[in-house]
């Protein structure tokens, strides 16, 4: 079921998750959502940088958008890092229970 879900994801998201193991389907969905947000943020940032490069004088509105993207990126990364730590802790507790 997880493989079929992965096949339906956009290529950018799919390639980042394809060879990772997930404890549950819910964890896969959470990681897919976070990865999709990170990919979208990177694409918007790339377009914004290309647009800004066309102009010698920075646009105040674009600077605000870029700052918002920075805050979103930090939030996504910290949330992803927290989820990663939780998953590792869960795996560690399962391994201890089995021995």
Number of C-alpha atoms within 10 A of each C-alpha: 6 14 8 8 13 18 13 10 14 11 11 12 22 17 13 14 16 13 8 8 10 15 11 9 12 11 15 18 15 13 20 20 13 18 20 18 16 19 15 14 17 14 12 15 16 12 12 15 13 11 12 15 11 9 9 7 8 11 11 9 9 14 13 11 14 16 12 12 16 14 12 15 16 13 12 17 15 12 14 17 12 12 16 14 12 12 15 13 12 13 14 11 11 11 10 9 8 6 5
